[in-house]
């Protein structure tokens, strides 16, 4: 076949005759596609640039949280009770975590954690970050940083430290691992103490390393500081003497409250058993309970001064009014008894010797409503208003429900309940010539306080004089005396209510008192729960604790003596007066 013939045949194959509409359709589709792509590109890059920028930023840009710390807590003189210290914590990002078996074993060894427990924690599902160990020690932090494991990183946080430890634990409280207050003033003033975290915008690389600091978003704000009303020296005295008394008397527990009678400030509050807030492992609820604020008990004979004040206020009796006080006196089905009676006693002697019969006779001269009003006005049945979390209001029943026997037993402290803080506050009426100041765990100035009148000044002074005889010879509280100072107060010993019945051998011993009695500045309440060392009367168990704390506190405040030194020698070794257990002591 010649070259010419072959060329002609190839031209015939190439000379395809296509329909014009097909070429137009294909061309139109190609041009339309180009226009669509160009339009989309123009929309994204020209009209909606934030979209692509946001996608890129979502990968590399992050908001870095700037940690802040809680405010400091100090006593009234600036002694630190709670501070925040910087620590390192180990966190993990599950989406980035790449940990070999060898690295996991090494990390478990560094953290002193079982490898199986660590593996279970690190296999946590989800994209969110989580804490692996909070906090870690500085040595652990160095070892972890040297490992350079992707997805594991150290975060700067703040941990609460309590310089006073267990001495002020029940007042200051503590925070949890997230630095949120759980107990005490840490919880009560959480909003004030907590800081506000800040934020900065940063750029991270694909390994999570910060490569650029862009700009601040929110400035960190430190928490506010708190100056408490506590005097750390008096707090230590209360803690020490209470612990010694609990050990000496083999008691189950106890509490001490020290109040400034002029301002209502709580200068000390101690409980046993207690706990160390710096050791956050294996916390148990029993030692952490603030017994002085939360627990209630039947006050026993410490309620008798309010009975005397009630009848004096209404003019039914005078301090030297004499009553017949036989050994027994029946009220309904109840036989009220004085184990060591005196046939006749004045109102003042009834308080001094803690006569149940005399107290009941005075109380029964009042209507239930009149007696209730005095107790209610003194703060019984109401929260003491300290602002402390969980404070108790105690129990004071509606007088319309009282039967005669209940009317009688309330005269010597059975059938109602109080907390130690509540009872100690009520005694402020006798210390302040009839006025009760609002309580405060925060430092305050005297001019900031407005009191509430409970009794007339004359009645308050008369009852205070009666309570002063309690600490003198012939009274039930001779072991509460303080050298150089006049002391007024009242003892109390009550059987404990167990399973609805009063236990014959389980007691609460208490003493509430004030000094200097000529113009009281301090009020101290002491209660000892279930002493089992032989003695169990309020005067012999709680009284010495009061005397020791009061003596040291008066010296600490440099208050001038108001009595001759020789006239008020301590009698800690003097045996207590023989009185009936729980019957007027």
C-alpha positions as CSV (number, residue, x, y, z in Angstrom):
1,X,0.0,0.0,0.0
2,X,1.4,3.3,-1.1
3,X,2.1,6.2,1.3
4,X,-0.6,8.3,-0.3
5,X,-3.2,5.6,0.2
6,X,-2.4,5.2,3.9
7,X,-2.4,9.0,4.5
8,X,-5.9,9.3,3.0
9,X,-7.3,6.5,5.2
10,X,-5.9,8.1,8.4
11,X,-7.5,11.5,7.5
12,X,-10.8,9.7,7.2
13,X,-10.5,8.3,10.7
14,X,-9.6,11.6,12.2
15,X,-12.3,13.5,10.4
16,X,-15.1,12.7,13.1
17,X,-18.3,14.4,12.6
18,X,-19.7,15.2,16.1
19,X,-23.0,16.9,16.8
20,X,-22.5,20.6,17.7
21,X,-24.7,20.4,20.9
22,X,-22.4,17.8,22.5
23,X,-19.3,20.0,22.2
24,X,-21.3,23.0,23.6
25,X,-22.5,20.9,26.6
26,X,-19.1,19.7,27.5
27,X,-17.5,23.1,27.1
28,X,-20.3,24.7,29.2
29,X,-19.8,22.2,32.0
30,X,-16.0,22.8,32.1
31,X,-16.5,26.6,32.1
32,X,-19.3,26.3,34.8
33,X,-17.0,24.2,37.0
34,X,-14.2,26.7,36.7
35,X,-16.6,29.6,37.6
36,X,-17.9,27.7,40.6
37,X,-14.4,26.9,42.0
38,X,-13.4,30.5,41.4
39,X,-16.5,31.8,43.1
40,X,-16.0,29.5,46.1
41,X,-12.4,30.6,46.4
42,X,-13.4,34.2,46.2
43,X,-16.1,33.7,48.9
44,X,-13.7,31.9,51.3
45,X,-10.7,34.1,50.8
46,X,-12.4,37.4,50.1
47,X,-15.8,37.5,51.8
48,X,-15.5,34.9,54.6
49,X,-11.8,34.9,55.6
50,X,-12.6,34.2,59.3
51,X,-13.7,30.6,58.4
52,X,-10.3,29.4,57.1
53,X,-8.5,31.4,59.7
54,X,-10.6,29.9,62.4
55,X,-9.9,26.4,61.1
56,X,-6.2,27.1,61.3
57,X,-6.4,28.7,64.7
58,X,-8.4,25.7,66.0
59,X,-5.4,23.5,65.3
60,X,-2.6,25.7,66.6
61,X,-4.1,28.4,68.8
62,X,-5.1,27.7,72.4
63,X,-6.2,29.7,75.4
64,X,-3.7,29.2,78.2
65,X,-5.2,29.3,81.7
66,X,-3.2,31.5,84.1
67,X,-3.5,30.1,87.6
68,X,-4.2,32.3,90.6
69,X,-4.1,31.6,94.3
70,X,-6.5,31.9,97.2
71,X,-6.2,34.8,99.7
72,X,-4.3,34.3,102.9
73,X,-6.0,33.6,106.2
74,X,-4.3,35.0,109.3
75,X,-5.1,35.5,113.0
76,X,-5.9,38.9,114.4
77,X,-2.2,39.8,114.7
78,X,-1.3,38.7,111.2
79,X,0.0,35.2,112.1
80,X,-0.6,33.1,109.0
81,X,-3.1,30.3,109.3
82,X,-3.6,29.4,105.6
83,X,-1.4,30.2,102.6
84,X,-1.2,29.0,99.0
85,X,2.1,27.5,97.7
86,X,2.9,26.8,94.0
87,X,3.1,23.1,93.1
88,X,3.4,21.1,89.9
89,X,0.7,18.6,88.9
90,X,0.8,15.9,86.3
91,X,-1.9,16.1,83.6
92,X,-2.6,14.1,80.4
93,X,-4.2,14.7,77.0
94,X,-5.6,11.4,75.8
95,X,-5.7,12.4,72.2
96,X,-1.9,13.0,72.1
97,X,-0.8,10.5,74.7
98,X,1.9,8.1,73.3
99,X,3.4,6.0,76.1
100,X,5.5,2.8,75.6
101,X,5.3,-0.1,78.1
102,X,8.8,0.8,79.4
103,X,7.8,4.4,79.9
104,X,4.6,3.5,81.7
105,X,6.6,1.2,84.1
106,X,9.1,4.0,84.7
107,X,6.3,6.5,85.3
108,X,4.6,4.3,87.8
109,X,7.9,3.9,89.7
110,X,8.4,7.7,89.7
111,X,4.8,8.3,91.0
112,X,5.1,5.4,93.5
113,X,1.9,4.0,92.0
114,X,1.0,0.4,91.0
115,X,1.5,0.1,87.3
116,X,-2.0,-1.5,86.8
117,X,-3.6,1.5,88.5
118,X,-1.6,3.9,86.4
119,X,-2.5,2.1,83.2
120,X,-6.2,2.1,84.1
121,X,-6.1,5.8,84.7
122,X,-4.2,6.6,81.5
123,X,-6.6,4.5,79.3
124,X,-9.4,6.9,80.2
125,X,-11.6,7.5,77.2
126,X,-12.5,10.9,75.9
127,X,-10.6,13.9,74.5
128,X,-10.7,16.0,77.7
129,X,-7.6,16.6,79.8
130,X,-7.4,15.0,83.2
131,X,-5.1,15.1,86.2
132,X,-2.9,12.0,86.7
133,X,-1.3,13.1,90.1
134,X,-2.1,16.3,91.8
135,X,0.4,17.5,93.1
136,X,3.7,15.9,92.4
137,X,6.9,16.5,94.4
138,X,9.7,18.7,92.8
139,X,11.8,15.5,92.3
140,X,9.0,13.7,90.6
141,X,8.4,16.8,88.4
142,X,12.0,16.7,87.2
143,X,11.9,13.0,86.4
144,X,8.6,13.4,84.4
145,X,9.9,16.4,82.5
146,X,13.0,14.4,81.5
147,X,10.9,11.6,80.1
148,X,9.4,13.9,77.4
149,X,6.3,11.8,76.8
150,X,3.8,13.3,74.3
151,X,0.5,13.9,75.9
152,X,1.9,14.2,79.5
153,X,2.6,17.6,80.8
154,X,3.1,19.5,84.1
155,X,0.8,22.3,85.1
156,X,1.5,24.9,87.8
157,X,-1.2,24.9,90.5
158,X,-1.5,26.1,94.0
159,X,-1.8,24.0,97.1
160,X,-3.1,25.2,100.4
161,X,-0.8,24.9,103.4
162,X,-1.8,25.5,107.0
163,X,1.1,26.6,109.3
164,X,-0.8,26.1,112.5
165,X,-1.7,22.5,111.5
166,X,-4.2,20.8,113.8
167,X,-4.2,23.7,116.4
168,X,-6.6,25.8,114.3
169,X,-7.9,23.1,112.0
170,X,-11.6,23.2,113.0
171,X,-11.8,27.0,112.6
172,X,-9.7,27.4,109.4
173,X,-10.9,24.2,107.7
174,X,-9.4,23.0,104.5
175,X,-9.7,22.9,100.7
176,X,-10.0,20.0,98.3
177,X,-7.6,19.2,95.4
178,X,-9.3,21.8,93.2
179,X,-8.6,24.5,95.9
180,X,-12.3,24.8,96.8
181,X,-13.1,25.3,100.5
182,X,-14.7,22.2,102.2
183,X,-14.9,23.1,105.9
184,X,-14.4,26.0,108.3
185,X,-13.8,29.6,107.1
186,X,-12.3,28.2,103.9
187,X,-15.8,27.1,103.0
188,X,-17.7,30.0,104.7
189,X,-15.7,32.6,102.8
190,X,-15.1,30.7,99.6
191,X,-16.3,33.5,97.4
192,X,-14.0,36.0,99.0
193,X,-10.9,33.8,99.2
194,X,-11.0,32.3,95.8
195,X,-9.1,34.1,93.0
196,X,-10.2,34.5,89.4
197,X,-8.1,32.7,86.8
198,X,-6.7,34.6,83.9
199,X,-6.2,33.6,80.2
200,X,-3.7,34.2,77.5
201,X,-3.9,33.2,73.8
202,X,-0.9,31.2,72.6
203,X,0.2,29.1,69.6
204,X,1.3,25.5,70.0
205,X,3.1,23.2,67.6
206,X,1.8,19.8,66.8
207,X,3.6,18.4,69.9
208,X,1.9,20.8,72.2
209,X,4.9,23.1,72.8
210,X,4.2,26.8,73.0
211,X,5.9,28.6,70.1
212,X,4.2,32.0,70.3
213,X,2.6,34.1,73.0
214,X,-0.2,36.2,71.3
215,X,-2.1,38.3,73.7
216,X,-3.8,38.4,77.2
217,X,-7.5,37.7,77.2
218,X,-8.4,38.0,80.9
219,X,-6.2,39.2,83.7
220,X,-5.8,36.9,86.7
221,X,-7.2,38.3,90.0
222,X,-5.8,37.0,93.3
223,X,-8.2,36.1,96.1
224,X,-9.0,38.4,99.0
225,X,-7.2,38.0,102.4
226,X,-9.0,37.3,105.7
227,X,-8.0,38.5,109.2
228,X,-9.8,36.2,111.7
229,X,-10.7,37.1,115.2
230,X,-8.6,34.2,116.5
231,X,-5.6,35.0,118.8
232,X,-3.2,32.2,117.8
233,X,-1.6,32.2,121.2
234,X,-4.9,31.8,123.0
235,X,-5.9,29.2,120.4
236,X,-2.8,27.2,121.2
237,X,-3.5,27.4,125.0
238,X,-7.0,26.1,124.5
239,X,-5.8,23.3,122.2
240,X,-3.1,22.3,124.6
241,X,-5.2,22.3,127.8
242,X,-8.1,20.6,126.2
243,X,-5.9,17.8,124.9
244,X,-4.3,17.3,128.3
245,X,-7.7,17.2,130.0
246,X,-9.0,14.6,127.5
247,X,-6.0,12.4,128.2
248,X,-6.1,12.9,131.9
249,X,-9.8,12.1,132.2
250,X,-9.9,9.4,129.5
251,X,-12.7,11.3,127.8
252,X,-14.3,10.7,124.4
253,X,-13.8,14.3,123.3
254,X,-14.4,17.9,124.2
255,X,-14.5,21.5,123.2
256,X,-13.3,25.0,124.4
257,X,-14.6,28.3,123.2
258,X,-13.1,31.7,124.2
259,X,-15.1,34.9,123.5
260,X,-14.3,38.5,123.8
261,X,-17.3,39.7,125.8
262,X,-17.0,43.3,124.6
263,X,-16.9,42.6,120.8
264,X,-18.4,39.1,120.4
265,X,-15.2,38.0,118.6
266,X,-14.2,34.3,118.9
267,X,-10.7,34.4,120.2
268,X,-10.2,30.6,120.3
269,X,-12.2,27.5,119.4
270,X,-10.7,24.0,119.9
271,X,-12.0,20.5,119.7
272,X,-10.9,17.0,120.5
273,X,-10.4,14.8,118.6
274,X,-8.9,16.9,115.8
275,X,-7.1,16.4,112.5
276,X,-4.1,17.8,110.5
277,X,-5.4,19.7,107.4
278,X,-1.9,19.4,105.8
279,X,-2.4,15.6,105.5
280,X,-5.3,15.2,103.1
281,X,-5.1,11.4,102.7
282,X,-7.4,9.1,104.6
283,X,-9.6,11.9,106.0
284,X,-12.3,10.6,108.4
285,X,-15.4,12.6,109.2
286,X,-15.4,12.1,113.0
287,X,-12.2,14.1,113.8
288,X,-13.2,16.8,111.3
289,X,-16.5,17.6,113.0
290,X,-16.5,21.0,114.7
291,X,-18.1,19.8,117.9
292,X,-18.3,23.3,119.5
293,X,-20.5,24.6,116.7
294,X,-22.3,21.5,115.4
295,X,-22.9,19.1,118.3
296,X,-25.6,19.7,120.8
297,X,-26.0,18.5,124.4
298,X,-28.3,19.1,127.3
299,X,-26.7,21.9,129.3
300,X,-27.5,20.6,132.8
301,X,-27.0,23.1,135.6
302,X,-25.4,25.8,133.4
303,X,-29.0,26.8,132.5
304,X,-29.8,27.8,136.2
305,X,-28.4,31.4,136.0
306,X,-31.1,32.0,133.3
307,X,-33.8,30.7,135.7
308,X,-32.6,33.2,138.3
309,X,-32.5,36.0,135.8
310,X,-36.0,35.3,134.7
311,X,-37.5,35.5,138.2
312,X,-35.4,38.5,139.2
313,X,-36.5,40.3,136.0
314,X,-40.1,39.9,136.9
315,X,-39.6,40.8,140.5
316,X,-40.8,37.4,141.8
317,X,-37.7,37.0,143.9
318,X,-34.6,38.9,145.0
319,X,-31.1,37.6,145.4
320,X,-31.5,37.2,149.2
321,X,-35.1,35.8,149.0
322,X,-35.2,32.5,150.9
323,X,-36.9,29.4,149.7
324,X,-37.7,26.1,151.4
325,X,-35.6,23.5,149.7
326,X,-36.4,20.1,151.0
327,X,-34.3,17.1,149.8
328,X,-37.1,16.0,147.4
329,X,-39.9,17.8,145.7
330,X,-42.5,16.1,143.5
331,X,-43.7,17.7,140.2
332,X,-46.3,15.4,138.6
333,X,-44.6,12.0,138.3
334,X,-41.1,13.4,138.6
335,X,-39.3,13.4,141.9
336,X,-36.7,16.3,142.0
337,X,-33.8,15.5,144.3
338,X,-30.9,17.3,146.0
339,X,-28.5,14.7,147.3
340,X,-26.9,17.1,149.8
341,X,-29.8,19.5,150.6
342,X,-30.1,22.5,152.8
343,X,-33.5,23.1,154.3
344,X,-33.6,26.7,153.3
345,X,-31.6,28.6,150.7
346,X,-31.5,32.0,149.3
347,X,-31.7,32.5,145.5
348,X,-27.9,33.3,145.5
349,X,-27.2,30.1,147.5
350,X,-29.3,28.0,145.1
351,X,-27.0,29.1,142.3
352,X,-23.9,28.7,144.4
353,X,-24.7,25.2,145.5
354,X,-26.6,24.3,142.3
355,X,-29.8,23.1,144.0
356,X,-32.2,21.4,141.7
357,X,-35.2,21.8,144.0
358,X,-34.5,25.5,144.4
359,X,-34.2,26.0,140.6
360,X,-37.4,24.1,139.9
361,X,-39.3,26.1,142.5
362,X,-38.1,29.3,140.9
363,X,-38.9,28.1,137.4
364,X,-42.4,26.9,138.4
365,X,-43.2,30.4,139.6
366,X,-43.1,31.4,135.9
367,X,-45.6,30.4,133.2
368,X,-44.1,28.2,130.5
369,X,-44.4,31.2,128.1
370,X,-42.5,33.5,130.4
371,X,-39.7,30.9,131.0
372,X,-39.5,30.2,127.2
373,X,-39.3,33.9,126.4
374,X,-36.2,34.3,128.6
375,X,-34.5,31.3,127.1
376,X,-35.4,32.3,123.6
377,X,-34.3,35.9,124.1
378,X,-30.9,34.5,125.4
379,X,-30.4,32.6,122.1
380,X,-31.6,29.1,123.0
381,X,-33.3,27.4,120.0
382,X,-31.7,29.8,117.5
383,X,-28.5,29.6,115.5
384,X,-25.8,31.7,117.3
385,X,-25.2,33.6,114.0
386,X,-21.4,33.1,113.6
387,X,-21.8,32.3,109.9
388,X,-19.9,29.1,110.4
389,X,-21.0,26.2,108.1
390,X,-23.3,23.7,109.9
391,X,-23.9,25.7,113.1
392,X,-26.7,24.2,115.2
393,X,-29.7,26.0,116.6
394,X,-30.1,23.4,119.4
395,X,-33.6,22.5,120.6
396,X,-36.1,24.6,122.5
397,X,-39.7,23.3,122.2
398,X,-42.8,25.4,121.9
399,X,-44.0,26.3,125.4
400,X,-47.6,25.3,124.5
401,X,-46.4,21.7,124.4
402,X,-44.7,21.7,127.8
403,X,-46.0,19.4,130.5
404,X,-45.3,20.3,134.2
405,X,-42.6,17.7,134.4
406,X,-40.8,19.2,131.3
407,X,-41.2,22.7,132.8
408,X,-39.4,21.4,135.9
409,X,-36.6,19.5,134.2
410,X,-35.7,22.5,132.0
411,X,-34.9,24.4,135.2
412,X,-31.8,22.2,135.6
413,X,-31.0,21.7,132.0
414,X,-32.8,18.6,130.7
415,X,-35.3,18.6,127.9
416,X,-33.5,21.3,125.8
417,X,-30.2,21.2,123.9
418,X,-27.5,23.7,122.9
419,X,-24.1,23.8,121.3
420,X,-21.2,25.0,123.3
421,X,-20.8,28.1,121.1
422,X,-24.5,28.9,121.6
423,X,-24.3,28.5,125.3
424,X,-21.1,30.5,125.7
425,X,-22.7,33.3,123.7
426,X,-25.8,33.3,125.9
427,X,-23.5,34.0,129.0
428,X,-22.5,37.2,127.3
429,X,-25.7,38.7,128.7
430,X,-24.3,38.4,132.3
431,X,-20.8,39.6,131.3
432,X,-22.1,42.7,129.4
433,X,-24.7,44.0,131.9
434,X,-27.5,42.4,130.0
435,X,-26.4,42.8,126.3
436,X,-25.4,40.1,123.9
437,X,-23.0,41.0,121.1
438,X,-23.2,39.3,117.7
439,X,-20.6,36.6,117.2
440,X,-17.8,36.9,114.6
441,X,-15.0,34.8,113.4
442,X,-13.5,37.9,111.7
443,X,-11.5,40.6,113.4
444,X,-13.6,43.6,114.3
445,X,-13.4,46.9,116.2
446,X,-15.5,47.5,119.3
447,X,-17.2,50.5,117.8
448,X,-18.5,48.3,115.0
449,X,-20.6,46.3,117.3
450,X,-24.2,46.9,118.4
451,X,-25.5,44.5,121.1
452,X,-29.0,43.2,121.8
453,X,-30.4,43.7,125.3
454,X,-31.6,40.5,127.0
455,X,-31.7,41.5,130.7
456,X,-31.7,44.8,132.6
457,X,-28.2,45.9,133.8
458,X,-29.1,45.4,137.4
459,X,-30.4,41.8,136.9
460,X,-27.3,40.9,134.9
461,X,-25.0,42.2,137.6
462,X,-27.0,40.4,140.4
463,X,-26.8,37.1,138.6
464,X,-23.1,37.6,137.9
465,X,-22.5,38.2,141.6
466,X,-24.3,34.9,142.3
467,X,-22.1,33.1,139.8
468,X,-19.0,34.6,141.5
469,X,-20.0,32.7,144.7
470,X,-19.9,29.4,142.7
471,X,-16.1,29.8,142.5
472,X,-15.7,30.6,146.2
473,X,-15.6,28.3,149.2
474,X,-18.9,26.4,149.4
475,X,-19.6,26.6,145.7
476,X,-19.3,23.9,143.1
477,X,-16.6,25.5,141.1
478,X,-13.7,26.2,143.4
479,X,-11.2,24.6,141.0
480,X,-12.0,27.4,138.4
481,X,-10.3,30.2,140.4
482,X,-7.6,32.3,138.8
483,X,-4.9,34.0,141.0
484,X,-5.4,37.8,141.1
485,X,-8.8,37.8,139.3
486,X,-12.4,37.5,140.3
487,X,-14.1,34.7,138.4
488,X,-17.8,34.1,137.9
489,X,-19.4,31.1,136.3
490,X,-21.5,28.0,136.6
491,X,-20.7,24.3,136.6
492,X,-22.8,21.6,134.8
493,X,-22.9,17.8,134.9
494,X,-25.5,16.0,132.8
495,X,-26.3,12.4,132.1
496,X,-26.0,11.6,128.3
497,X,-29.1,10.5,126.5
498,X,-28.3,7.1,124.8
499,X,-31.0,5.3,122.7
500,X,-33.7,7.4,124.3
501,X,-32.7,6.7,127.9
502,X,-30.3,8.5,130.2
503,X,-27.2,6.4,130.7
504,X,-26.3,6.0,134.4
505,X,-22.5,6.1,133.8
506,X,-22.0,8.5,130.8
507,X,-21.7,12.2,131.4
508,X,-21.1,15.6,129.9
509,X,-19.1,17.8,132.2
510,X,-19.1,21.6,131.6
511,X,-18.2,25.0,132.9
512,X,-19.0,28.4,131.5
513,X,-17.3,31.4,133.2
514,X,-16.0,34.9,132.8
515,X,-13.3,37.1,134.2
516,X,-12.4,39.6,135.5
517,X,-15.8,39.4,137.2
518,X,-15.8,43.1,138.1
519,X,-15.9,44.0,134.4
520,X,-15.7,40.7,132.3
521,X,-13.6,40.8,129.2
522,X,-13.3,37.1,128.5
523,X,-16.0,34.3,128.5
524,X,-14.8,30.7,128.3
525,X,-16.9,27.6,127.8
526,X,-15.6,24.1,128.3
527,X,-17.3,20.8,127.8
528,X,-15.8,17.3,128.3
529,X,-17.6,14.4,126.7
530,X,-17.8,11.1,128.7
531,X,-14.9,11.5,131.1
532,X,-14.0,8.0,132.5
533,X,-11.0,8.6,134.6
534,X,-12.8,8.7,137.9
535,X,-14.0,12.3,138.1
536,X,-16.9,13.5,136.0
537,X,-18.3,16.6,137.6
538,X,-18.2,19.9,135.7
539,X,-16.2,21.6,138.4
540,X,-13.5,19.0,138.7
541,X,-13.2,18.0,135.0
542,X,-14.0,21.1,132.9
543,X,-13.2,23.6,135.7
544,X,-9.4,23.2,135.6
545,X,-9.3,23.6,131.8
546,X,-11.2,26.9,132.2
547,X,-8.8,28.1,134.9
548,X,-5.6,27.3,133.0
549,X,-6.9,28.9,129.7
550,X,-8.4,31.9,131.5
551,X,-5.2,32.6,133.5
552,X,-2.9,32.5,130.5
553,X,-5.4,34.5,128.3
554,X,-5.7,37.2,130.9
555,X,-1.9,37.5,131.0
556,X,-1.8,37.5,127.2
557,X,-4.2,40.4,127.0
558,X,-2.4,42.2,129.9
559,X,-5.7,42.7,131.8
560,X,-5.2,44.2,135.2
561,X,-6.0,42.1,138.2
562,X,-9.2,42.9,140.2
563,X,-8.6,40.7,143.3
564,X,-5.8,40.2,145.8
565,X,-3.4,37.4,144.7
566,X,-3.7,35.6,148.0
567,X,-7.5,35.6,148.0
568,X,-7.8,33.6,144.8
569,X,-5.2,30.9,144.9
570,X,-5.9,28.0,142.5
571,X,-7.2,24.9,144.2
572,X,-6.6,22.3,141.4
573,X,-5.7,19.7,144.0
574,X,-8.7,20.3,146.2
575,X,-11.2,17.4,145.9
576,X,-14.6,18.4,144.5
577,X,-17.6,18.9,146.7
578,X,-19.6,15.7,147.0
579,X,-22.7,16.3,144.8
580,X,-25.2,14.1,143.0
581,X,-24.1,13.2,139.5
582,X,-26.0,15.2,137.0
583,X,-28.2,16.6,139.8
584,X,-27.1,20.2,140.2
585,X,-23.4,20.2,139.8
